[in-house]
């Protein structure tokens, strides 16, 4: 197997480094990222020579043009791409005068940046195929090229550096814990603990002890001191999944910890102080829970400093082939089986499916296919045998939207979502309007005709639907 081409990204802006490095890794390259020129030069002096360097112009210490001079002095044939938000004549001319291969203006399109790298490399480098080496379990399976995912990656790159509370929202199975792990991994707290707890998975009578710990003798069966998740995460990150299921009494205690950074263990008298970044997640509409009296409004405000919504898989179907190939390769490796390939027709059927279980459902399917599909190539029939009546018949319009609607409705009913009929009607109507406008290139008259509505009607409905915050 050909080794990935090694690239260096040098930029003091963490968000730019993270997003650009992620895009290049997704394109099949091995990437080293540096926050300053000195670290890159130190690496060069060890004898490690990259295939290409991308550097910012303005950085503390040596800037990009100084780094360019030193790189060219040591490796005259090394292609260097200089990037800057300050695209004045002096910067551009100075870059090319110093031997830069190209000048990349910020902000830039990631696809264009990757294409520029491919053109700049001394030899053509094949684009990464959908079959990609299995990713580690540290969150690197958080991949995608859909616009919503690119926006998410940019947000992670920026938020990782500031210790704000983050609320990750999205349907079940969209990868909320992967986002939390990525925020921790890219933060200054990365060397400290990452502690995760699903609050819905712990009985309510034990959850207080799990979060805050207890002293010996605090209750029947408490034979020794127990250190809770907040203490375990001191200096690091605590991820609380399904925060909407937390009992009201514990919400009050959690609010105090977030406000003061201190608490008592159950049955204890010693005040415990901790430095913990909290990341919470939920698939439930917390605002609706607040209205129903099941969640504290002040806790929601404390958690909701920054909200990161995760798109459902059906809204980023362009990412499905890459995700499916990664999951399939990972499953084959873990099961010690030969790696199988999806046919193009199978990919099309996967992309047509609504995926009510989102990424987790896709991952489970790939594990079953890795174990059960008989041949080296996975076709449509293999999907039918492994997931009857769902993916195999995803092209059937009646199944493709009514079944996910039923699944969604059942989820909302279990959550006691208020005024469900009005909510479903509003979202259904908005989806139709958005689809018609996209199909008609934004022309409201054409969209109205396609839907069998009058122009005034569609204008009124658009105004009404835009005022509603979608809950899904």
Secondary structure as GFF3:
##gff-version 3
##sequence-region A 1 472
A	DSSP	beta_strand	6	10	.	.	.	ID=ss1
A	DSSP	alpha_helix	14	26	.	.	.	ID=ss2
A	DSSP	beta_strand	30	34	.	.	.	ID=ss3
A	DSSP	alpha_helix	37	45	.	.	.	ID=ss4
A	DSSP	beta_strand	52	56	.	.	.	ID=ss5
A	DSSP	alpha_helix	64	74	.	.	.	ID=ss6
A	DSSP	beta_strand	79	84	.	.	.	ID=ss7
A	DSSP	alpha_helix	89	97	.	.	.	ID=ss8
A	DSSP	beta_strand	102	105	.	.	.	ID=ss9
A	DSSP	alpha_helix	110	120	.	.	.	ID=ss10
A	DSSP	alpha_helix	147	159	.	.	.	ID=ss11
A	DSSP	beta_strand	166	169	.	.	.	ID=ss12
A	DSSP	alpha_helix	176	185	.	.	.	ID=ss13
A	DSSP	beta_strand	194	198	.	.	.	ID=ss14
A	DSSP	three_ten_helix	199	201	.	.	.	ID=ss15
A	DSSP	alpha_helix	204	212	.	.	.	ID=ss16
A	DSSP	alpha_helix	229	232	.	.	.	ID=ss17
A	DSSP	beta_strand	237	241	.	.	.	ID=ss18
A	DSSP	three_ten_helix	243	245	.	.	.	ID=ss19
A	DSSP	alpha_helix	248	260	.	.	.	ID=ss20
A	DSSP	beta_strand	262	264	.	.	.	ID=ss21
A	DSSP	beta_strand	271	273	.	.	.	ID=ss22
A	DSSP	beta_strand	277	282	.	.	.	ID=ss23
A	DSSP	alpha_helix	286	291	.	.	.	ID=ss24
A	DSSP	alpha_helix	297	303	.	.	.	ID=ss25
A	DSSP	beta_strand	306	309	.	.	.	ID=ss26
A	DSSP	three_ten_helix	313	319	.	.	.	ID=ss27
A	DSSP	alpha_helix	320	335	.	.	.	ID=ss28
A	DSSP	beta_strand	341	342	.	.	.	ID=ss29
A	DSSP	alpha_helix	344	352	.	.	.	ID=ss30
A	DSSP	alpha_helix	358	372	.	.	.	ID=ss31
A	DSSP	beta_strand	377	378	.	.	.	ID=ss32
A	DSSP	alpha_helix	380	386	.	.	.	ID=ss33
A	DSSP	three_ten_helix	391	393	.	.	.	ID=ss34
A	DSSP	alpha_helix	397	414	.	.	.	ID=ss35
A	DSSP	alpha_helix	420	439	.	.	.	ID=ss36
A	DSSP	alpha_helix	444	451	.	.	.	ID=ss37
A	DSSP	alpha_helix	455	466	.	.	.	ID=ss38
###
